[in-house]
Amino acid sequence: EEVKQVPVTAAYRQNCEGITRWRLSVCEATHSHKEIEMAIEAGSIEEVVDQAKMELELLPFVISRRPWEVPVDWEPPQFMVDGFEFDWMKLRQDRIDKSIKMRSEMTEQD
């Protein structure tokens, strides 16, 4: 429940909830410790429980630091390749725009 203080759009919350749902579904599907350990691939049952406890201890720290918020005065770092400076945020946005345009121009047959 504490993770719900993190916005649903934050990768941290999505990952926490996704991992927890996956591990819970595995545990509900089988009661064999060996099968659970093989399916989860995160060590022994005891290690998985320890991981969950550590995540719960980390959660208040993450919530207090709010890493999903970008400071108002934040400037993206410049990307240098072979002495040329690139605005990687612009490059990324241009690629997204190009992809959206290409998809909108495609027909169902493409």
C-alpha distance (Angstrom), angle and dihedral (degrees) to the residues before:
residue distance angle dihedral
E1 . . .
E2 3.79 . .
V3 3.82 90.7 .
K4 3.81 88.2 65.6
Q5 3.81 87.6 77.1
V6 3.81 85.9 71.8
P7 3.83 114.6 80.2
V8 3.81 114.8 -101.1
T9 3.80 88.5 -123.8
A10 3.82 93.0 60.6
A11 3.80 114.3 105.1
Y12 3.82 90.1 -140.5
R13 3.82 92.3 61.0
Q14 3.80 93.1 42.5
N15 3.80 91.0 51.8
C16 3.82 94.4 45.1
E17 3.78 92.9 49.3
G18 3.80 93.5 42.6
I19 3.80 94.1 50.9
T20 3.80 91.9 44.8
R21 3.82 92.9 48.9
W22 3.81 91.2 48.0
R23 3.80 93.5 49.1
L24 3.81 92.3 45.5
S25 3.81 92.2 50.1
V26 3.81 90.2 51.2
C27 3.81 91.1 49.9
E28 3.80 91.6 48.5
A29 3.81 92.2 48.3
T30 3.79 95.3 55.1
H31 3.77 137.8 15.5
S32 3.79 95.8 -157.5
H33 3.78 111.3 110.8
K34 3.78 90.9 -151.9
E35 3.83 93.3 52.9
I36 3.81 91.6 46.1
E37 3.81 91.2 50.8
M38 3.81 91.3 48.3
A39 3.82 93.3 48.2
I40 3.80 97.1 44.9
E41 3.82 94.4 42.4
A42 3.81 93.1 -158.4
G43 3.78 101.7 112.3
S44 3.77 130.7 -89.9
I45 3.81 123.3 -18.3
E46 3.80 88.7 -102.4
E47 3.82 90.6 54.4
V48 3.81 91.5 48.9
V49 3.81 89.8 52.0
D50 3.82 89.9 48.3
Q51 3.81 89.8 50.6
A52 3.81 90.6 52.6
K53 3.81 91.2 49.1
M54 3.81 91.4 49.8
E55 3.81 90.7 49.6
L56 3.81 89.6 52.8
E57 3.82 89.2 51.2
L58 3.82 90.7 49.3
L59 3.80 95.1 48.3
P60 3.85 98.6 78.7
F61 3.82 89.6 50.2
V62 3.81 91.8 51.3
I63 3.80 91.6 46.7
S64 3.81 91.7 50.7
R65 3.82 92.9 48.6
R66 3.84 94.6 46.0
P67 3.83 95.8 -156.2
W68 3.81 91.3 179.7
E69 3.81 90.6 70.1
V70 3.79 117.7 88.0
P71 3.82 113.9 -145.8
V72 3.81 113.3 -115.2
D73 3.81 92.4 -123.3
W74 3.82 94.7 47.9
E75 3.78 115.8 132.1
P76 3.80 118.0 -164.9
P77 3.80 113.2 -119.0
Q78 3.77 117.7 -106.4
F79 3.76 118.5 -110.9
M80 3.83 115.0 -133.1
V81 3.82 122.4 -161.9
D82 3.79 121.0 172.3
G83 3.79 90.3 -20.4
F84 3.81 94.1 -51.5
E85 3.77 119.6 117.4
F86 3.82 118.4 -135.9
D87 3.77 131.2 -170.8
W88 3.81 97.2 -132.8
M89 3.80 92.6 -172.1
K90 3.81 89.4 57.5
L91 3.82 90.8 45.5
R92 3.79 89.7 52.2
Q93 3.80 93.6 47.3
D94 3.81 91.1 47.3
R95 3.81 90.1 53.4
I96 3.79 91.6 49.1
D97 3.83 91.4 48.6
K98 3.81 91.0 48.1
S99 3.81 91.3 49.8
I100 3.82 92.0 49.3
K101 3.81 90.7 48.7
M102 3.81 92.4 49.0
R103 3.80 91.8 49.4
S104 3.80 92.6 48.7
E105 3.82 90.1 52.0
M106 3.79 93.7 49.7
T107 3.75 119.9 99.4
E108 3.78 123.5 -141.5
Q109 3.80 88.9 -102.6
D110 3.83 92.0 60.1
